[in-house]
Amino acid sequence: MKEVIAIIQLNKMEATKDALEVIGISSFTAYKASGRGKQKGLQIPHPTPLDERDERDERDEKRMKYIPKRMISVMVEDEFVPAVVAVITKVNRTGNYGDGRIFVSPMEESVRIRTGERGSVAIS
């Protein structure tokens, strides 16, 4: 089993959910996330007028903030990983900075709390 973690743009969440549903992946977890990558975030506007700024203000002006994103976590059998990665990539690729990232990690065990089921039956 594998865990596929994708960090995507907020406005792509519904399309990603729908696309995963089409390939039979209806169970996943979504989180609010924030971060920055090569686009280095968005610059924070500085409210102080130019003539009142000091050196510290100039450093603060260059500070970047984090961009809101969504992180989704999907647990799948190994053979489904390429399809999940392909679907997430297809839906989220715009060719611009900030499209996101996908990470694939091994998952040692899955347990459904309600029934005690283990393994692949516990992830669906």
N, C-alpha and C positions, 0 to 999 in steps of 0.2 A: 504494500500500500504506500501511497505517496500523499503528501500535502502540497497542493499548488496554492501559493500565495500570490495575489496580484494586487498591485497598487495602481489605481486608475483614477481618471478625472471624474469629478462629481457628476457631470452631465452625461457620462457614459454608463452609469450604473444600471438604469432600466434596460438599455439595449444589451448590456452584458448578461443580465439576469435572463432576459428573453432568449438570447442565443444559447446560453447554457441549457435552458429548458428544452430547446429544440433537439439537442444531442443527448437528452435524457438525464441531465444533471440538474436536479431540482433542489438538492440540499446543499447549502453552503452557509457560511457565516460572514456577515458584513460588519465592518467597523468604521467609525469615523477616524480618519488619520490626517496628519499634516506633515509636510516635509518640504524639502527643496532639493533640486538636483542641479543639472547643468545650467538651467535657466537662472539659478541663484536666487530664487524667490522674487518677491515684489519689493520695490523700494518703499520705505515708510516715509510719507511726506512729513516735513519738519515744520511745526507751527510757528517757530520763532522767526521774526523778521531778519533779513540778512544782516543789517547793521548791528543787531544785538547778539549775534552768534559769537561764541568763543571756540577754542580749539576742540573742546569736548563735543560741542555741537556739530562740528564738521565730521568727527568720527561717528557720531550717532546717525548722521545723515546717510552714511554709507552702509549702515546696518540693514540686513535683509530680514524679512519675516517669512514664516512658513506658509505654504500654499495648502488650502484644504483639499483633501483627497478622500478616496474610499479604499479600504483594504478588504479584499475578500479572501476567504480561506476555503478551499475545496478539498475534501478527502476523496481520493479515487484509487481504484486498482491500477497497478502499473500500466496495463495496456491502454487505459483511457487517458493517460497523461498527455500524449501528443495531440489528441483531439481537443482536450480542454485548453492546452496552451495555444493551439491554432485558432480556436474560436475567440479566446480572449484577445489575442493579438489582432485578429481581423477586425473585430469590433472597435478596438481602442486605438489602432494606428492612424494617426493623422499626418505623420511625417514631421511634426513640430516637437520642440522641446516640451517636456511635461506629459508625454503620452503614458508614461508609467513604467513599471517593472514587473517581471514575473519571476518567482523563485520556486524551485521544486525541491522538496526535502523528503527524506524517508520518514515514514511513520511506523513506529514499532508495534503499537497495538491500539485497538479501538474497543471500547466497552460501552454498550448502551445501558445506562443506569437503570432505567425502568425495568428491563427484562433480564439483565445480566448477559445478554448476547455479546459475543466477542468476534473480532475479525471483520471480514468484509460485510457480513450481515448487519453489523452495528453501525456502518457508515451511511447506509441509505435510509 
